[in-house]
Amino acid sequence: MAGIIASIIDGVLVGAVYGLAAMGLTLIWGVMNVINLTHGAMIVLGMFALYFLTTGLGLPPYGAVPVTIGLGFVFGVLVYWIAVHRVIGRTHLMSLLSTFAMNMVLIGLGTALFSTSPYNVPVPLSGVTWKGYTFTGTHIMAAVLALVIAGLLYLLLYRTRIGKAIRAVADNRDAAELNGIPTTQVLSFAFGLGVALAGVSGTLIATLFPFTVLSGGAYELKSFIVTVLGGLGNPAGALMGGVALGLIEGVTTPFMPVSWVPIIEFVLFVFVLILFPRGIFAFARS
């Protein structure tokens, strides 16, 4: 029983990081109706950014988090102008093909430079014992940082001028332009912000598990599941969906092989799409 409870709590902690990753995906969709298929590659970039910042520059693992956010934002703005700007407002197939092509370029470059060998970032952080249960310190720290970053995103979107501009463009781009909002700059900022969230989630995941150039695919799929749970374009729902997915993983792993977990997740994915097309946590939409 102690092992089961610890597994469930660890699952919820990791789920907060899943939610942070999905917030980047759902933010981009909510603002510009673009399904970003470079999402997994951006998560991997965050992983490798942490690896080189810690091994090459000697930064502490969690001290590298602000750097990866900044690097992710700059890279996201660059990707927006290269692969996304010209397909805004066109069919979803155009944005899917454009971001998929960019994703393949990034994966190809990553494979050529780093191969598919596993990497690991050791984090010297002890666990926490409470009432006989021991919880991994890195899981706790990752969840805390994910919640802090999510809180900062909320403040940005609802308490700043640029946040109001982002929400205005998401609501009605034409009306926003008529009111003098530079929508193109806002879109590039929002895309950079979404990529920064994906990158920093990859950084936090890299403190928990080993990773390779190809690791982003699995976390991208989890992000889509979380996004469907929370409702497309709903960052608050994405965070709740991530916690729910982590809870499901924590409940199921003590009772069945890990290889069954993705099957359960995708069954849930289809179930939610059929019965709750707006998302289970659509009520959290602001």
N, C-alpha and C positions, 0 to 999 in steps of 0.2 A: 504493500500500500504506500509506503514511504517513497518507493521508486516511482510509482505511478503519479503521485502528487507532484514530485519534483519534475517529472517529465512534462506534466501539464503546464506547470508554471514556466519552465524553460521554453515550452512551445509558445506561450503567450508573449514572453519577452522577445523571442525571435520574430514573432508575428508583428510586433511594433516596427521592426525593421522592414518587413515585407510591406507594411502599410506605407512607410516612408517612400519606398521604391515606387509603389503604385501611385502615390500622390503626384510624382513627376509625370507619369503616363497620363493620368486622368486630367491633370492641369492643362497639358498640351491639347488634349482632345476637347476639353471644355472651352478653351479660348479660341481655337482655330479649326476644330473639327478635323484634325489630322491624327491618324493612328500611327504613332511613331515606332516603326519597326527597327530603329537603331537603339531602342531602349536597352536591350541586353548588352550590346556593345558598349554603351555608356556605363552600365554597371561594371563591366569588366575594366574599363578605363579607370574607374574609381579604385578598383582593387589593385591594379598595377601602379597607380599613382601612389597609393599608400606604401606599396612594396619599395618603390624607388626613393620615396621621400624618407623612409625609415632606414633603408640600407645604404642609400647613396649620400643623403644629406644628414643623416643622424637625428632626424626629428623624432620625438616620441610619437607613438602610434596615434594617440588621441589629439596631440598637438598638430598633427597633419590634417585633421578634419577641416578647419577653416581654409586651408590651402587647397584641398581638393574641391571644396565648394566653389572657390574663385576660379580654379582651372576649369571645372566643369561648366561654369557659366560662360566663360570666354569661348570654350570649345563649342558649346551649344549655340551661341550666337553665330559662330562661323559656319556650323552645319546648317543653320537656318538659311543663311544667304546662299549656300551652295546647293542645297537639296530640297528646301521646303518653300522658299519665298515664291517661286514661279508656279507652284501647284496649289497655292492657297486659293480657295474658292472653286476649284475644279472638282472633278469626280473623285470619290474616295480611292478609286483604283489608281489614279495618278499619284496621290500621296503615298499609297502603299508601295507602288513600284519604286518611287523615288527614294523613300527611306529604306526599303529593302535593299536596293542597289548600294546605298551608302553603308548599310550594315555589312554587306558582303565585302566591300572594300576594306572596312575597318578590321573585320575578322581575318581577311587574307593578309593584311599588313601585320596584324598581331601574330598570326601563325608563322609568317616568314621571319619575324624578328625574335620571337620568344618560344617558338615551337608550341607543342601542346603539353609540355612538361608541367607538373604541378608545382605551385609556389605556395609559400607559407610565411606569414608574418607572426613571429612569436610575440605575445603580449604578456608581460610579467604582471599579472593581476590575479591576486588570490580570490578564492571563492568566499561566499558568505554562508554561515551556518545559522539557522534559526529553527528552534524547537525540533532539533534532530534532523532537519532537512538541510542539505548543502546545495547551494545554487552557484553556478559558474559566474565568476566576477565579470568576465567579458560579456556575457549575455545581459547582465544587469546594466553595465555601462552602455552597451549598444542600445538597449531599450530606452534608457534615460536620455541619451543624446538624440535618439529618434523623436521622442516626445518633445524635447526642447526645440529641435529644428521645426517640427510640425507647429509648435506654438509660435515660433518666430514667423513662419509662413502665414499663419492666421493674422498676426499683427500687420504683416506687410500688405496682405490683401484687403484688410478691413480698417486699417488705421493710418494708411499713407496715401499720398496723392497718386503714386504710380499704381498702387493696388486698386484704387477706385477706377483708374483708367483701364486696367486689365479687366475688371469686372464689367465695365461699360462696353468694351470691345467684344467681350464674350457674349454679352446680352444682345447687342445690335451694333455691328461694325459701321454701318452707314450712318446711323444716328450719332455715333461717337465722332465720326469724321465731320459731320455737320456742326458739332459742338467744339471743333478745334482740336480734338485729340489726334496726335500723330500715330495713326493706327499701325503703320508699318513698323515703326520703332517699338511700339508696345508689343506687337506680335513677336518681334525678334527677342525682346526682353523676356517675354513669357516662355518662349521656347528655351532660351538660355537657362531660365529658372527651373524649368522642368528637367533639363539635362543635369543641372547642378544637383537636384534632388536624387536623380538616378545615380549620379556619380558618388555622392556621399553615402548613399545606401550601400553601394558596392564597397566603399571604404569600410563601413561598419561590418558588412558580411565578411570581409577579408580578415577582420580581427577574430572571427568565430570559426571559420572553416578554411581548409586549403582551397585553392582555386587554380584554374587554367584559363587559357585564352577562350575556351569554349564554354566556360561556366555560365556566361550571361544568358544562354538560351533557356536554361531551367528557371532562372529567376525572372526572366521576361514572361514566361508562361505563368508563373505564380502571380506576377503583377497583373496579367490579364484576368486571371481568376478573381483576384482581390478587387480589381476595378469593376467587374461585373457584380460582385457582392455589394460593393458600396454604391454603385450607380455611376454611369459615365459622367464625367465632368464634376464629380463631387469629392473634393479632397478630404473633407471630414469623414465621409462614408468610406473612403479608401483606407484611412487609418483604422477605422472600426473593422473593415473587412479583413485587413491584414492581421489584426489581433484574433479575429474569428478563425482565419485559416491556420494561424499558429496554434490556436487551441485545438483544432481538429487534428493537426499533426501530433500534438502532445498527447491527445487521448488515444489515438490509434496506434502509435509506434510501440507501446508496451505490449500490445496484443497480437500484432501481425508483423510479417517481414516489411522492412522499409520499402521494398520494391512495390508494395501494394499501395503506398501512400499516394503517388501520382494518380493512380487509377481512381481512388476515392475522390481526389480533388477534382478531376475532370468530370466525374459523374455529378458531383455537386455543381460544377460549372454549367453543365447542360440542364440540370434540374432548375437552377436559378434563372437561366435564360428563358425556360419555358413558363415557369410559374410566376417569376418576379422580374419581368424584363426591365423594369426601372431600377432594380437592385433592392436587396433586402434592407439596406440601410439608407434608402432614399429619404427617409424622414430627417436625416442629419443634414440634408442640403440646406444651405443658407440662402 
